[in-house]
Amino acid sequence: MPIDLETLERAAAFARLEKNLAGLDEDMAGLLSAIDILNEADLGGVEPLYSPMTTEVHGLRPDEPGPGTGEFLSQAPALAGRFFAVPKII
């Protein structure tokens, strides 16, 4: 993907790099050409990835109190049922 000076100047303005443009056009062109290699990848039959985590690998656990919950609650200065009581701030 070729990059022209106007596009480079706009990108540099967004990144606040206006003072360091010397040689940046060659670096940016090299970076973009390396990224263009990804366009050549054969993605036929590849399902879209909606999340980097899958439930098969990182399954959800039930939201239940663990074995140490009673110990924490016994150290609370005030309780409201099974919860910590805190002063209202609004």
N, C-alpha and C positions, 0 to 999 in steps of 0.2 A: 504494500500500500504506500504509494508515494505521498510525501507530506510537503506542502509548500510553505513558504516563509510566513504568509498571513496566518495559516492555521497554527504554526509554531508560535507566533507572537501572541495569538489569542490564548493558547494553552499556557504560555509562560506568564501572561497577565493573571490568569486564574491561579496559578501556582506561585505567583509573586517572584518570578525568576527573570524579570526583565533585564537585570544587570548581568546575567550569566548566559547570554544567548550564544556567545562565541563557541562554536563546535557542538552546540546542543542539537542542531539540525541533523548532523550526521549520526549522533547517538540515537536520536528519536527515530530516524529512518531505519537504523539497524534493529532497534527494538520492535518497531512495527512490522518489519519484514520477518522477524523471528516469530511474531504472533500470527502472521499470515499463514505460516506452515500448518497451523491448526485447521484452517479452512480446507486443507487437502485431506483431512482424516475422513475415513469412510464411517459414517454414523448410521448406516442402514440397519434397521432392526434393534437399535439401541433405545431402550425406554428412557424417557426423561427422568431426571433425578429431582424430586421435589424437596428433599431434605438430605443433608449429609448423614443423618442418623436414621437407621431403620429400626423398626420395632423388633425385628427378628434378632438383631445383635444387642440392642439396648432396650429390652422389654420394659414396659411400664410396671411399676410395683404398686401394690395397694397402699393407699394413704392411711396407714394405721399407726398408732403409737408404738414405739419400739421399747425395748427392755429398759432403757435408761430414762424414760419420760418421768416416772414417779420420782426419781432422784432430783431432777431439775425442779419439779413442782414443789418438792419439800423445802427447797431453798428460797422460794419466792417470798417477798415481803408481804404480798397480798394476793389472794386467789379469788377468782369468780368462776366457780364450778371447777372444771378441769383446765382453766386458762389463767394466765397471769393477769392480774388487775393492774391497770395503769391509769393515771389521772387523765381526765379529759382536758385537751389543750385547745379546743376550738370553742 
